Amino acid sequence: MIGHFRRLVIKVGSTLVTNHGEGLDAHAISQWAAQIAKLRGNGHQVVLVSSGAIAEGMQRLGWKIRPNAIHELQAAAAVGQMGLVQVYESCFREHGMGTAQVLLTHADLSDRARYLNARSTLLTLLDLGIIPIINENDTVITDEIRLGDNDTLGALVTNLIDADKLIILTDQAGLFDADPRKNPDAKLLPEAPAGDPNLENLAGAAGSQFGKGGMLTKVLAAKRAARSGAHTIIASGHEPDVLLRLAGGERLGTLLTASTTPLAARKQWLADHVQVSGNLGLDAGAVGALLRDGKSLLPIGVKSVVGDFERGALVACLAPDGTEAARGLVNYSSLECRRIAGKPSSQIESILGYIDEPELIHRDNLVCL
């Protein structure tokens, strides 16, 4: 089911890593390490995105309920990260393989220079035969820089390193047409196109108390990974030798296929942003010019401006129905955008007293979604 691949990102959820919150499951981690070692021995490059730091920290601290206070979550992550790294390092060392811990935040991926540095570091580690163990840097995280969940992080890393496949291991067999925990007649979906809006309706948003992600975050992660042409597999981490069986072509779980050609690197970086600084409400004509004709965004097509942002900020471009049609780097501040919204470009100079660019967002700095 994996087929031919050169580079693979594997995401393992909290319930699998911590045996439903009871503490790190060293046996399960050892099994994944053995499988990854075999994949690496066959010439494949593997990056592992692992949840579990906060859950392990809770177990070490004796906390039964996941806290809401940000400083307590940060403390739990700091404590749990020690155990998580220790187990992964020892398990991979048994197979003669080294590991590297990489902690990321949204700020690391939203800044172009840091984004490229993270990419270079990961690719260097892979070339050295090291297995990067990636997690969100929960010890310093705030809502403003939070990626949100490790499914999203797995997709971002997939895009970042141009991986061929993203495998999301979970405690479910895959994506079903109904919640299998509530409906015994729910049927597994063996394959579907990533980005199909019907999948988001099916997925819902339920997760465990130990992790932030549910099936919806996995569906959205597959949609994001597809932007770089990567397919996503959602499968059960409880299946014996699941990674090796997938590599051998066995059909397990749900395959969400990428149907679009990979975006150019800069536009992929724009699309990968989880957070935007504001949004521009567009009329139908402007949306058509962006999506159908590949044009730049002009002030005349903007009906509303929301948010407080500076020139060069990343903003979302919303269609009349409120859906995000595109996003890009804006040439004017929010105050300036409000003054020239709905006006032809020929009036920018007379309204503002100067003109930097005739476009609000040039097509080279804009990506359609």
C-alpha positions as CSV (number, residue, x, y, z in Angstrom):
1,M,0.0,0.0,0.0
2,I,3.0,2.3,0.5
3,G,4.3,1.4,-2.8
4,H,7.6,2.8,-3.9
5,F,8.9,5.5,-1.6
6,R,12.2,7.2,-0.8
7,R,11.3,9.2,2.3
8,L,8.6,8.5,4.8
9,V,7.2,10.4,7.8
10,I,5.5,8.2,10.5
11,K,3.4,9.8,13.2
12,V,2.5,7.8,16.3
13,G,-0.2,9.0,18.6
14,S,-0.3,9.5,22.4
15,T,-2.6,6.5,23.2
16,L,-0.2,4.2,21.3
17,V,3.0,5.5,22.8
18,T,1.7,5.6,26.4
19,N,-0.7,2.6,26.3
20,H,-3.7,4.9,26.8
21,G,-2.0,7.1,29.2
22,E,-0.6,4.5,31.6
23,G,3.0,5.5,30.9
24,L,5.4,4.9,28.0
25,D,4.9,1.6,26.3
26,A,8.5,0.5,25.8
27,H,7.5,-2.8,24.2
28,A,5.4,-1.0,21.5
29,I,8.1,1.5,20.9
30,S,10.7,-1.3,20.6
31,Q,8.5,-3.0,17.9
32,W,8.2,0.2,15.9
33,A,12.0,0.8,16.2
34,A,12.6,-2.7,14.9
35,Q,10.4,-2.1,11.9
36,I,11.9,1.3,11.1
37,A,15.4,-0.2,11.4
38,K,14.4,-2.7,8.6
39,L,13.0,0.0,6.5
40,R,16.2,2.0,7.0
41,G,18.2,-1.0,6.1
42,N,16.4,-1.2,2.8
43,G,17.5,2.3,1.9
44,H,14.4,4.2,3.0
45,Q,14.7,7.5,5.0
46,V,12.4,7.7,7.9
47,V,11.3,10.6,10.2
48,L,9.3,9.8,13.3
49,V,6.8,12.3,14.7
50,S,5.9,11.1,18.2
51,S,3.3,12.3,20.7
52,G,3.4,11.3,24.3
53,A,5.6,13.9,26.1
54,I,2.7,15.5,28.1
55,A,1.0,12.1,28.7
56,E,4.3,10.7,30.0
57,G,4.9,13.8,32.1
58,M,1.4,13.4,33.6
59,Q,2.2,9.8,34.5
60,R,5.5,10.7,36.1
61,L,3.8,13.6,38.1
62,G,0.9,11.4,39.2
63,W,-1.7,13.5,37.4
64,K,-4.8,11.7,36.2
65,I,-6.5,14.5,34.3
66,R,-4.8,16.6,31.6
67,P,-4.4,20.1,33.0
68,N,-5.7,23.2,31.2
69,A,-3.2,25.7,32.6
70,I,-0.5,26.4,30.1
71,H,2.3,26.4,32.7
72,E,1.3,23.0,33.9
73,L,1.2,21.6,30.4
74,Q,4.6,23.0,29.8
75,A,5.9,21.4,33.0
76,A,4.4,18.1,32.1
77,A,6.0,18.3,28.6
78,A,9.4,19.1,30.1
79,V,9.2,16.1,32.5
80,G,7.8,13.7,29.9
81,Q,10.2,14.6,27.2
82,M,13.0,13.1,29.2
83,G,11.4,9.7,29.4
84,L,10.2,9.8,25.8
85,V,13.7,10.5,24.4
86,Q,15.3,7.9,26.7
87,V,13.1,5.1,25.5
88,Y,13.4,6.0,21.8
89,E,17.2,6.3,22.0
90,S,17.6,2.9,23.8
91,C,15.2,1.1,21.5
92,F,16.9,2.3,18.3
93,R,20.3,1.8,19.8
94,E,19.5,-1.9,20.1
95,H,19.4,-1.9,16.2
96,G,22.6,0.1,15.9
97,M,20.8,3.3,14.9
98,G,21.2,6.8,16.3
99,T,18.4,9.2,17.0
100,A,18.0,13.0,17.2
101,Q,15.5,15.0,19.1
102,V,13.9,17.9,17.1
103,L,11.4,20.2,18.8
104,L,9.5,22.6,16.6
105,T,6.9,25.4,17.0
106,H,4.8,27.3,14.5
107,A,7.4,30.2,14.8
108,D,10.1,27.8,13.4
109,L,8.0,27.2,10.3
110,S,6.4,30.6,9.8
111,D,9.8,32.4,9.4
112,R,11.3,31.6,6.0
113,A,14.9,31.4,7.2
114,R,14.1,29.2,10.2
115,Y,11.9,27.0,7.9
116,L,14.8,26.4,5.5
117,N,17.2,25.8,8.5
118,A,14.9,23.2,9.9
119,R,14.7,21.6,6.5
120,S,18.5,21.5,6.1
121,T,19.0,20.0,9.5
122,L,16.5,17.2,9.0
123,L,17.8,16.3,5.6
124,T,21.4,16.3,7.0
125,L,20.3,14.0,9.8
126,L,18.7,11.6,7.3
127,D,21.8,11.6,5.1
128,L,23.8,10.6,8.2
129,G,21.5,7.7,8.8
130,I,20.0,9.2,12.0
131,I,16.3,8.9,12.8
132,P,14.9,12.3,13.8
133,I,12.3,12.1,16.6
134,I,10.1,15.2,16.2
135,N,7.6,16.7,18.6
136,E,6.0,20.1,19.1
137,N,8.0,22.1,21.6
138,D,5.4,22.1,24.3
139,T,7.7,23.4,27.0
140,V,7.8,26.9,25.5
141,I,4.5,26.8,23.6
142,T,1.8,29.4,23.7
143,D,-1.5,29.6,21.9
144,E,0.0,32.2,19.5
145,I,2.7,29.7,18.3
146,R,0.9,26.4,18.8
147,L,0.7,24.1,15.8
148,G,-2.2,22.4,17.6
149,D,-1.6,18.7,17.3
150,N,1.0,16.2,16.0
151,D,-1.1,15.2,13.0
152,T,-0.7,18.7,11.7
153,L,3.0,18.6,12.6
154,G,3.4,15.3,10.7
155,A,1.9,16.9,7.6
156,L,4.1,20.0,7.9
157,V,7.2,17.9,8.2
158,T,6.1,15.8,5.2
159,N,5.9,19.0,3.2
160,L,9.1,20.3,4.7
161,I,11.3,17.5,3.6
162,D,9.4,16.5,0.5
163,A,8.5,13.1,1.9
164,D,6.6,10.6,-0.4
165,K,4.3,9.3,2.3
166,L,2.8,10.2,5.6
167,I,1.7,7.3,7.8
168,I,-0.4,8.2,10.8
169,L,-0.6,5.3,13.3
170,T,-3.6,5.5,15.7
171,D,-5.7,3.3,17.9
172,Q,-8.3,2.9,15.2
173,A,-8.2,0.7,12.1
174,G,-8.5,3.7,9.8
175,L,-11.2,6.1,8.7
176,F,-14.8,4.8,8.9
177,D,-18.1,6.0,7.4
178,A,-19.3,6.4,11.0
179,D,-17.8,6.3,14.5
180,P,-17.0,2.6,15.1
181,R,-17.0,3.2,18.9
182,K,-20.7,4.2,18.7
183,N,-21.9,2.3,15.6
184,P,-21.1,-1.4,15.3
185,D,-22.1,-1.3,11.6
186,A,-19.5,1.3,10.7
187,K,-17.5,0.4,7.6
188,L,-13.8,1.0,7.0
189,L,-13.0,3.3,4.0
190,P,-10.1,1.6,2.2
191,E,-9.3,4.6,0.0
192,A,-10.4,8.1,-0.7
193,P,-9.0,11.3,-2.2
194,A,-7.3,13.6,0.3
195,G,-9.1,16.9,0.6
196,D,-12.5,15.4,-0.1
197,P,-14.8,17.7,2.0
198,N,-17.1,14.7,2.8
199,L,-14.2,13.1,4.8
200,E,-14.2,16.1,7.2
201,N,-17.9,15.6,7.9
202,L,-17.3,11.9,8.5
203,A,-14.3,12.4,10.8
204,G,-15.9,14.4,13.5
205,A,-13.6,15.8,16.2
206,A,-13.4,13.3,19.0
207,G,-10.1,12.3,20.5
208,S,-8.8,10.8,23.7
209,Q,-8.2,12.7,26.9
210,F,-4.4,12.1,26.5
211,G,-4.0,13.6,23.0
212,K,-5.3,16.7,21.2
213,G,-6.1,15.1,17.9
214,G,-9.1,13.1,16.7
215,M,-9.8,11.6,13.3
216,L,-10.6,15.1,11.9
217,T,-7.1,16.3,12.5
218,K,-5.8,13.3,10.6
219,V,-8.1,14.0,7.6
220,L,-7.0,17.6,7.6
221,A,-3.3,16.5,7.9
222,A,-3.8,14.3,4.8
223,K,-5.2,17.3,2.9
224,R,-2.1,19.4,3.9
225,A,0.4,16.6,3.0
226,A,-1.2,16.3,-0.4
227,R,-0.1,19.8,-1.2
228,S,3.4,18.4,-1.7
229,G,2.1,15.3,-3.6
230,A,2.4,13.0,-0.6
231,H,-0.2,10.3,0.1
232,T,-1.4,9.6,3.6
233,I,-2.2,6.3,5.3
234,I,-4.2,6.1,8.5
235,A,-3.8,2.7,10.1
236,S,-3.8,1.0,13.5
237,G,-0.6,0.9,15.4
238,H,-1.8,-2.3,17.1
239,E,-1.4,-4.3,13.9
240,P,1.6,-6.5,14.1
241,D,4.5,-5.3,11.8
242,V,2.2,-2.7,10.4
243,L,5.0,-0.7,8.8
244,L,6.6,-3.6,7.1
245,R,3.3,-5.0,5.9
246,L,2.4,-1.6,4.4
247,A,5.9,-1.4,2.8
248,G,5.2,-4.9,1.3
249,G,2.1,-3.7,-0.4
250,E,-0.5,-5.0,2.0
251,R,-3.7,-2.8,2.2
252,L,-4.2,-1.8,5.8
253,G,-6.2,1.2,7.1
254,T,-7.3,4.0,4.9
255,L,-5.2,5.5,2.0
256,L,-5.9,9.1,1.3
257,T,-4.4,9.9,-2.1
258,A,-2.9,13.1,-3.3
259,S,-4.4,14.1,-6.7
260,T,-2.7,17.4,-7.1
261,T,0.8,18.1,-8.4
262,P,3.2,19.4,-5.8
263,L,3.2,23.1,-5.1
264,A,6.3,25.1,-5.8
265,A,8.5,25.3,-2.7
266,R,7.7,29.0,-1.8
267,K,4.0,28.6,-2.4
268,Q,4.0,25.4,-0.4
269,W,5.6,27.3,2.5
270,L,2.8,29.9,2.3
271,A,0.2,27.2,2.3
272,D,1.8,25.4,5.2
273,H,1.2,28.3,7.7
274,V,-1.3,27.2,10.3
275,Q,-2.0,30.8,11.5
276,V,-2.6,34.0,9.5
277,S,-2.4,37.6,10.7
278,G,-5.8,38.7,9.3
279,N,-8.2,38.1,6.4
280,L,-9.5,39.9,3.3
281,G,-13.1,39.3,2.3
282,L,-13.3,39.2,-1.5
283,D,-16.1,39.5,-4.0
284,A,-16.9,36.7,-6.4
285,G,-15.1,38.3,-9.3
286,A,-11.8,38.6,-7.3
287,V,-12.1,34.9,-6.2
288,G,-12.5,33.9,-9.9
289,A,-9.5,36.0,-10.9
290,L,-7.4,34.2,-8.3
291,L,-8.6,30.6,-8.7
292,R,-9.5,30.5,-12.3
293,D,-7.2,33.0,-14.0
294,G,-4.2,32.9,-11.8
295,K,-4.2,36.7,-11.3
296,S,-2.9,38.9,-8.5
297,L,-5.3,40.3,-5.9
298,L,-6.2,43.9,-6.6
299,P,-7.8,46.3,-4.1
300,I,-10.9,46.7,-6.1
301,G,-11.9,43.1,-5.4
302,V,-11.7,43.4,-1.6
303,K,-14.9,44.0,0.4
304,S,-13.7,43.7,4.0
305,V,-10.5,43.7,6.0
306,V,-10.2,41.9,9.4
307,G,-7.3,42.0,11.7
308,D,-4.3,44.2,12.5
309,F,-1.3,43.4,10.4
310,E,1.7,45.1,8.8
311,R,3.0,45.1,5.2
312,G,4.4,41.6,4.4
313,A,2.1,39.7,6.7
314,L,0.5,36.5,5.7
315,V,-3.3,37.0,5.3
316,A,-6.2,34.8,4.2
317,C,-8.4,35.6,1.2
318,L,-12.0,34.6,1.9
319,A,-14.7,33.9,-0.6
320,P,-18.1,35.4,-0.2
321,D,-19.3,32.2,1.6
322,G,-16.5,32.6,4.2
323,T,-14.3,29.7,2.9
324,E,-10.6,30.4,2.5
325,A,-9.8,30.6,-1.2
326,A,-6.2,31.7,-1.0
327,R,-3.5,33.2,1.2
328,G,-0.5,35.4,0.6
329,L,1.9,38.1,1.6
330,V,0.1,41.4,1.6
331,N,1.8,44.6,0.2
332,Y,0.0,47.0,2.5
333,S,-0.8,47.2,6.2
334,S,-4.4,46.6,7.5
335,L,-5.0,50.3,8.0
336,E,-3.9,51.0,4.4
337,C,-5.9,48.0,3.1
338,R,-9.1,49.4,4.7
339,R,-8.5,52.7,3.0
340,I,-8.0,51.3,-0.5
341,A,-10.4,48.3,-0.4
342,G,-12.9,48.4,-3.2
343,K,-10.9,51.0,-5.1
344,P,-9.1,50.7,-8.4
345,S,-5.3,50.5,-8.3
346,S,-5.1,53.8,-10.1
347,Q,-6.5,55.5,-7.0
348,I,-4.0,54.0,-4.5
349,E,-1.5,56.9,-4.7
350,S,-4.2,59.6,-4.4
351,I,-5.7,57.9,-1.3
352,L,-2.5,56.9,0.5
353,G,-0.2,59.6,-0.8
354,Y,2.1,57.0,-2.3
355,I,2.0,53.6,-4.1
356,D,4.3,50.7,-3.3
357,E,2.6,48.1,-5.6
358,P,-0.6,48.1,-7.7
359,E,-1.6,44.8,-6.2
360,L,-2.6,44.0,-2.6
361,I,-1.0,40.5,-3.1
362,H,1.1,39.7,-6.1
363,R,0.4,36.2,-7.6
364,D,4.1,35.2,-6.9
365,N,3.3,35.7,-3.2
366,L,-0.1,34.0,-3.3
367,V,-1.2,30.4,-3.1
368,C,-4.7,29.2,-3.9
369,L,-6.2,26.6,-1.6
